Amino acid sequence: MAFQDFEPIFAEPKLEWKSHTSSSLRPFLFHAYAPYSSHLLIHVTDFHSDTWEANLSVSLLEDIRDIIGIGGSWSEFVDYFVNSLRSEDLKLVLEANSNSDGNMNRMS
């Protein structure tokens, strides 16, 4: 399948607020690995209060490929996606989102 020889990725993405804010950001770490050959699991955390997980199945990645509009073969798309995750220019874009009690949450 797509990720049978996938080597885990550990990185510190560049951080960016989607909208202007004065909030400071703690450094985030990024971990991507393939628990199964048909899934890619991504964790992003600041080891303090913000943590996200994305479980990307082959089916979901095919949908992402269609939405982005990347042509070529499936293996070319997987190579593109993995190379993007390994890039030194990997960016985590955060957006402030107010919850029901008026406090601000950071979301990606």
Contacts in CASP RR format, 6 or more apart in sequence:
PFRMAT RR
TARGET T0000
AUTHOR 0000-0000-0000
METHOD contacts of the structure
MODEL  1
MAFQDFEPIFAEPKLEWKSHTSSSLRPFLFHAYAPYSSHLLIHVTDFHSD
TWEANLSVSLLEDIRDIIGIGGSWSEFVDYFVNSLRSEDLKLVLEANSNS
DGNMNRMS
1 37 0 8 1.000
1 38 0 8 1.000
1 58 0 8 1.000
2 37 0 8 1.000
2 38 0 8 1.000
2 40 0 8 1.000
2 58 0 8 1.000
2 61 0 8 1.000
2 74 0 8 1.000
2 78 0 8 1.000
3 34 0 8 1.000
3 36 0 8 1.000
3 37 0 8 1.000
3 38 0 8 1.000
3 39 0 8 1.000
3 40 0 8 1.000
3 78 0 8 1.000
4 34 0 8 1.000
4 37 0 8 1.000
6 33 0 8 1.000
6 34 0 8 1.000
6 40 0 8 1.000
6 82 0 8 1.000
8 31 0 8 1.000
8 32 0 8 1.000
8 33 0 8 1.000
9 30 0 8 1.000
9 31 0 8 1.000
9 32 0 8 1.000
9 33 0 8 1.000
9 82 0 8 1.000
9 85 0 8 1.000
9 86 0 8 1.000
10 29 0 8 1.000
10 30 0 8 1.000
10 31 0 8 1.000
11 29 0 8 1.000
11 30 0 8 1.000
11 85 0 8 1.000
11 86 0 8 1.000
11 90 0 8 1.000
12 27 0 8 1.000
12 28 0 8 1.000
12 29 0 8 1.000
12 30 0 8 1.000
13 28 0 8 1.000
13 30 0 8 1.000
13 44 0 8 1.000
13 90 0 8 1.000
13 91 0 8 1.000
13 92 0 8 1.000
14 89 0 8 1.000
14 90 0 8 1.000
14 91 0 8 1.000
14 92 0 8 1.000
15 25 0 8 1.000
15 27 0 8 1.000
15 28 0 8 1.000
15 91 0 8 1.000
15 92 0 8 1.000
15 94 0 8 1.000
16 91 0 8 1.000
16 92 0 8 1.000
16 93 0 8 1.000
16 94 0 8 1.000
17 23 0 8 1.000
17 25 0 8 1.000
17 93 0 8 1.000
17 94 0 8 1.000
17 95 0 8 1.000
17 96 0 8 1.000
18 93 0 8 1.000
18 94 0 8 1.000
18 95 0 8 1.000
19 95 0 8 1.000
19 96 0 8 1.000
21 96 0 8 1.000
23 96 0 8 1.000
23 104 0 8 1.000
23 106 0 8 1.000
25 46 0 8 1.000
25 94 0 8 1.000
26 46 0 8 1.000
26 47 0 8 1.000
26 48 0 8 1.000
26 50 0 8 1.000
27 46 0 8 1.000
28 44 0 8 1.000
28 45 0 8 1.000
28 46 0 8 1.000
28 50 0 8 1.000
28 92 0 8 1.000
29 44 0 8 1.000
29 45 0 8 1.000
29 46 0 8 1.000
29 47 0 8 1.000
30 42 0 8 1.000
30 43 0 8 1.000
30 44 0 8 1.000
30 85 0 8 1.000
30 90 0 8 1.000
30 92 0 8 1.000
31 42 0 8 1.000
31 43 0 8 1.000
31 44 0 8 1.000
32 40 0 8 1.000
32 41 0 8 1.000
32 42 0 8 1.000
32 43 0 8 1.000
32 85 0 8 1.000
33 40 0 8 1.000
33 41 0 8 1.000
34 40 0 8 1.000
34 41 0 8 1.000
35 41 0 8 1.000
38 57 0 8 1.000
38 58 0 8 1.000
39 55 0 8 1.000
39 56 0 8 1.000
39 57 0 8 1.000
39 58 0 8 1.000
40 55 0 8 1.000
40 56 0 8 1.000
40 61 0 8 1.000
41 53 0 8 1.000
41 54 0 8 1.000
41 55 0 8 1.000
41 56 0 8 1.000
42 53 0 8 1.000
42 54 0 8 1.000
42 56 0 8 1.000
42 85 0 8 1.000
43 51 0 8 1.000
43 52 0 8 1.000
43 53 0 8 1.000
44 51 0 8 1.000
44 52 0 8 1.000
44 53 0 8 1.000
44 92 0 8 1.000
44 108 0 8 1.000
45 51 0 8 1.000
45 52 0 8 1.000
50 106 0 8 1.000
52 108 0 8 1.000
56 64 0 8 1.000
61 77 0 8 1.000
61 78 0 8 1.000
61 81 0 8 1.000
62 74 0 8 1.000
65 71 0 8 1.000
65 74 0 8 1.000
65 77 0 8 1.000
70 77 0 8 1.000
70 80 0 8 1.000
71 77 0 8 1.000
84 90 0 8 1.000
92 108 0 8 1.000
93 108 0 8 1.000
94 106 0 8 1.000
94 107 0 8 1.000
94 108 0 8 1.000
95 106 0 8 1.000
95 107 0 8 1.000
95 108 0 8 1.000
96 104 0 8 1.000
96 105 0 8 1.000
96 106 0 8 1.000
96 107 0 8 1.000
97 104 0 8 1.000
97 105 0 8 1.000
97 106 0 8 1.000
97 107 0 8 1.000
98 104 0 8 1.000
98 105 0 8 1.000
99 105 0 8 1.000
END
